[in-house]
Amino acid sequence: MEIFGIINIFIILLPILLILGFLFYLARYMKRAEARADEKLNIEKENVAYQKEQIDTLNKVKEKIVNIEKMLNETN
């Protein structure tokens, strides 16, 4: 009869253990997904900053070209 008692306890605990295992796996997956999302966000921030630098540089070059064109027009 003790074997049946152990089997009954095992049958009762098995779904609980399965649910806890699933929740543990889900928490690990979410932590990894969050880390990947943070990494992607940091890369995007770096890209945006780099693009802003490029735009600023292009604007400065454009201003210089406009000034050169004005000077050339004045000399003609």
Secondary structure, DSSP 8 states (H G I E B T S, - for coil): -HHHHHHHHHHHHHHHHHHHHHHHHHHHHHHHHHHHHHHHHHHHHHHHHHHHHHHHHHHHHHHHHHHHHHHHHHH-
